[in-house]
């Protein structure tokens, strides 16, 4: 169809067998596919990868689909720090992570999760099989992105309201204290305010 592109999909089940079949044309012929608008699918080798687990929350959620573009091996050293990639390694399989690129200097990528309960780890050049750049996300998760900000503003407004009430209360108590002191001052005679004469020294 005009303006549409079809890309193969790597879902939960396919991801488990990816290392064994990723170089086989038969593997992708048997996999599912997705039709997307051409505006989403850039030129190049594209693939859809399903997110597994919570390591990239709150950016990507379990079950989300990522539209990814294949990065040629000779471009690995130019990966942009802190962007999201699908990194395929012999030791760990498919990993969706943010990347700190240390290939040119130290020979490894440092992979980081957005969910900080998952610690970062390094993958070395010889262990890496493929790298895909995340270009787009398809998700059923539709959070209110202003919700957290709304609650923060609401807490500040509540705090200001409490401070205003406390100020009015203290102002009222201060006025009552001032009136009490004025009344007390009117009730005290000048003689009561005169200190008694000193006692005569004993002889």
One Martini backbone bead per residue (centre of mass of N, CA, C, O) as a GRO file, in nm:
protein
  203
    1UNK     BB    1   0.099   0.034   0.018
    2UNK     BB    2   0.078   0.360   0.013
    3UNK     BB    3   0.281   0.485   0.277
    4UNK     BB    4   0.368   0.191   0.361
    5UNK     BB    5   0.522  -0.032   0.608
    6UNK     BB    6   0.701  -0.340   0.662
    7UNK     BB    7   0.780  -0.509   0.972
    8UNK     BB    8   0.942  -0.701   1.174
    9UNK     BB    9   0.889  -0.907   1.470
   10UNK     BB   10   1.001  -0.907   1.823
   11UNK     BB   11   0.895  -1.101   2.058
   12UNK     BB   12   0.903  -1.285   2.327
   13UNK     BB   13   0.952  -1.554   2.178
   14UNK     BB   14   1.166  -1.454   1.970
   15UNK     BB   15   1.378  -1.348   2.172
   16UNK     BB   16   1.463  -1.632   2.285
   17UNK     BB   17   1.558  -1.715   1.959
   18UNK     BB   18   1.744  -1.499   1.826
   19UNK     BB   19   2.041  -1.609   1.837
   20UNK     BB   20   1.972  -1.862   1.652
   21UNK     BB   21   1.804  -1.674   1.400
   22UNK     BB   22   1.908  -1.380   1.303
   23UNK     BB   23   2.061  -1.500   1.024
   24UNK     BB   24   1.780  -1.605   0.933
   25UNK     BB   25   1.532  -1.583   0.701
   26UNK     BB   26   1.329  -1.783   0.823
   27UNK     BB   27   1.284  -1.641   1.091
   28UNK     BB   28   1.135  -1.384   0.956
   29UNK     BB   29   0.918  -1.536   0.791
   30UNK     BB   30   0.785  -1.652   1.074
   31UNK     BB   31   0.729  -1.381   1.161
   32UNK     BB   32   0.588  -1.115   1.247
   33UNK     BB   33   0.406  -0.814   1.144
   34UNK     BB   34   0.412  -0.452   1.059
   35UNK     BB   35   0.209  -0.176   0.974
   36UNK     BB   36   0.338   0.144   0.873
   37UNK     BB   37   0.399   0.451   0.843
   38UNK     BB   38   0.640   0.615   0.663
   39UNK     BB   39   0.706   0.835   0.885
   40UNK     BB   40   0.824   0.614   1.088
   41UNK     BB   41   0.977   0.468   0.855
   42UNK     BB   42   1.284   0.462   0.782
   43UNK     BB   43   1.554   0.437   0.623
   44UNK     BB   44   1.624   0.102   0.626
   45UNK     BB   45   1.669  -0.132   0.875
   46UNK     BB   46   1.374  -0.260   1.017
   47UNK     BB   47   1.228  -0.310   1.357
   48UNK     BB   48   1.029  -0.488   1.594
   49UNK     BB   49   1.037  -0.448   1.956
   50UNK     BB   50   0.969  -0.604   2.254
   51UNK     BB   51   0.906  -0.531   2.572
   52UNK     BB   52   1.075  -0.662   2.870
   53UNK     BB   53   0.980  -0.547   3.148
   54UNK     BB   54   1.101  -0.272   3.395
   55UNK     BB   55   1.388  -0.132   3.325
   56UNK     BB   56   1.245   0.130   3.143
   57UNK     BB   57   1.105   0.260   3.354
   58UNK     BB   58   0.894   0.519   3.232
   59UNK     BB   59   0.941   0.493   2.919
   60UNK     BB   60   0.914   0.176   2.912
   61UNK     BB   61   0.687  -0.099   2.876
   62UNK     BB   62   0.551  -0.381   2.916
   63UNK     BB   63   0.471  -0.455   2.567
   64UNK     BB   64   0.602  -0.268   2.408
   65UNK     BB   65   0.682  -0.104   2.098
   66UNK     BB   66   0.981  -0.088   1.893
   67UNK     BB   67   1.119   0.118   1.652
   68UNK     BB   68   1.402   0.001   1.462
   69UNK     BB   69   1.742   0.080   1.362
   70UNK     BB   70   2.003  -0.023   1.195
   71UNK     BB   71   2.349  -0.055   1.295
   72UNK     BB   72   2.637  -0.034   1.174
   73UNK     BB   73   2.942  -0.133   1.277
   74UNK     BB   74   3.101   0.132   1.176
   75UNK     BB   75   2.889   0.311   1.380
   76UNK     BB   76   2.926   0.244   1.687
   77UNK     BB   77   3.125   0.485   1.779
   78UNK     BB   78   2.863   0.702   1.722
   79UNK     BB   79   2.702   0.672   1.954
   80UNK     BB   80   2.464   0.820   2.156
   81UNK     BB   81   2.446   0.938   2.448
   82UNK     BB   82   2.147   0.831   2.620
   83UNK     BB   83   2.033   0.667   2.414
   84UNK     BB   84   1.821   0.431   2.266
   85UNK     BB   85   1.887   0.073   2.255
   86UNK     BB   86   1.936  -0.232   2.083
   87UNK     BB   87   2.130  -0.488   2.236
   88UNK     BB   88   2.315  -0.758   2.097
   89UNK     BB   89   2.427  -1.048   2.276
   90UNK     BB   90   2.566  -1.344   2.367
   91UNK     BB   91   2.525  -1.314   2.691
   92UNK     BB   92   2.218  -1.132   2.690
   93UNK     BB   93   2.098  -1.058   2.434
   94UNK     BB   94   1.829  -0.860   2.454
   95UNK     BB   95   1.869  -0.495   2.500
   96UNK     BB   96   1.703  -0.223   2.654
   97UNK     BB   97   1.897   0.083   2.642
   98UNK     BB   98   2.112   0.299   2.763
   99UNK     BB   99   2.402   0.472   2.631
  100UNK     BB  100   2.755   0.448   2.694
  101UNK     BB  101   3.018   0.543   2.485
  102UNK     BB  102   3.337   0.328   2.499
  103UNK     BB  103   3.467   0.199   2.243
  104UNK     BB  104   3.709   0.377   2.156
  105UNK     BB  105   3.853   0.386   2.446
  106UNK     BB  106   3.750   0.080   2.598
  107UNK     BB  107   3.553  -0.140   2.439
  108UNK     BB  108   3.263  -0.031   2.551
  109UNK     BB  109   2.931  -0.056   2.678
  110UNK     BB  110   2.709   0.129   2.877
  111UNK     BB  111   2.425  -0.001   3.041
  112UNK     BB  112   2.111   0.168   3.106
  113UNK     BB  113   1.851   0.218   3.325
  114UNK     BB  114   1.565   0.391   3.421
  115UNK     BB  115   1.546   0.177   3.634
  116UNK     BB  116   1.745   0.197   3.926
  117UNK     BB  117   1.716  -0.111   4.023
  118UNK     BB  118   1.895  -0.143   3.766
  119UNK     BB  119   2.200  -0.206   3.699
  120UNK     BB  120   2.470  -0.139   3.543
  121UNK     BB  121   2.652  -0.244   3.235
  122UNK     BB  122   2.892  -0.416   3.044
  123UNK     BB  123   2.976  -0.432   2.688
  124UNK     BB  124   3.170  -0.586   2.457
  125UNK     BB  125   3.258  -0.585   2.136
  126UNK     BB  126   3.284  -0.907   2.099
  127UNK     BB  127   2.974  -0.949   2.215
  128UNK     BB  128   2.856  -0.793   1.983
  129UNK     BB  129   2.606  -0.822   1.719
  130UNK     BB  130   2.384  -0.585   1.767
  131UNK     BB  131   2.240  -0.258   1.665
  132UNK     BB  132   1.954  -0.055   1.770
  133UNK     BB  133   1.761   0.221   1.705
  134UNK     BB  134   1.528   0.410   1.864
  135UNK     BB  135   1.245   0.571   1.695
  136UNK     BB  136   0.980   0.430   1.824
  137UNK     BB  137   0.653   0.413   1.997
  138UNK     BB  138   0.426   0.149   2.111
  139UNK     BB  139   0.140   0.212   2.327
  140UNK     BB  140  -0.106   0.162   2.603
  141UNK     BB  141   0.034   0.372   2.773
  142UNK     BB  142  -0.156   0.660   2.933
  143UNK     BB  143  -0.032   0.899   3.089
  144UNK     BB  144  -0.031   1.167   3.312
  145UNK     BB  145   0.229   1.386   3.278
  146UNK     BB  146   0.095   1.610   3.494
  147UNK     BB  147   0.041   1.467   3.766
  148UNK     BB  148   0.294   1.518   3.935
  149UNK     BB  149   0.284   1.824   3.910
  150UNK     BB  150   0.006   1.861   4.033
  151UNK     BB  151   0.078   1.748   4.318
  152UNK     BB  152   0.299   1.952   4.379
  153UNK     BB  153   0.125   2.206   4.356
  154UNK     BB  154  -0.087   2.118   4.562
  155UNK     BB  155   0.110   2.103   4.804
  156UNK     BB  156   0.193   2.399   4.795
  157UNK     BB  157  -0.092   2.519   4.828
  158UNK     BB  158  -0.150   2.384   5.099
  159UNK     BB  159   0.089   2.510   5.249
  160UNK     BB  160   0.001   2.806   5.205
  161UNK     BB  161  -0.271   2.778   5.345
  162UNK     BB  162  -0.160   2.700   5.623
  163UNK     BB  163   0.014   2.955   5.660
  164UNK     BB  164  -0.220   3.156   5.644
  165UNK     BB  165  -0.376   3.049   5.889
  166UNK     BB  166  -0.145   3.085   6.092
  167UNK     BB  167  -0.116   3.389   6.056
  168UNK     BB  168  -0.406   3.468   6.138
  169UNK     BB  169  -0.389   3.343   6.419
  170UNK     BB  170  -0.146   3.509   6.522
  171UNK     BB  171  -0.274   3.785   6.472
  172UNK     BB  172  -0.511   3.747   6.665
  173UNK     BB  173  -0.345   3.682   6.922
  174UNK     BB  174  -0.186   3.950   6.918
  175UNK     BB  175  -0.433   4.134   6.952
  176UNK     BB  176  -0.527   4.016   7.222
  177UNK     BB  177  -0.264   4.077   7.377
  178UNK     BB  178  -0.268   4.382   7.338
  179UNK     BB  179  -0.540   4.433   7.479
  180UNK     BB  180  -0.460   4.314   7.752
  181UNK     BB  181  -0.222   4.513   7.811
  182UNK     BB  182  -0.391   4.772   7.797
  183UNK     BB  183  -0.583   4.696   8.027
  184UNK     BB  184  -0.367   4.653   8.244
  185UNK     BB  185  -0.245   4.941   8.232
  186UNK     BB  186  -0.511   5.090   8.329
  187UNK     BB  187  -0.526   4.933   8.618
  188UNK     BB  188  -0.258   5.059   8.684
  189UNK     BB  189  -0.116   5.252   8.918
  190UNK     BB  190   0.139   5.465   8.984
  191UNK     BB  191   0.208   5.345   9.269
  192UNK     BB  192   0.247   5.050   9.161
  193UNK     BB  193   0.504   5.148   8.988
  194UNK     BB  194   0.644   5.232   9.247
  195UNK     BB  195   0.908   5.179   9.410
  196UNK     BB  196   1.026   5.095   9.694
  197UNK     BB  197   1.197   5.190   9.947
  198UNK     BB  198   1.476   5.158  10.093
  199UNK     BB  199   1.620   5.009  10.342
  200UNK     BB  200   1.745   5.053  10.634
  201UNK     BB  201   2.019   5.016  10.792
  202UNK     BB  202   2.148   4.836  11.026
  203UNK     BB  203   2.263   4.901  11.384
   0.00000   0.00000   0.00000
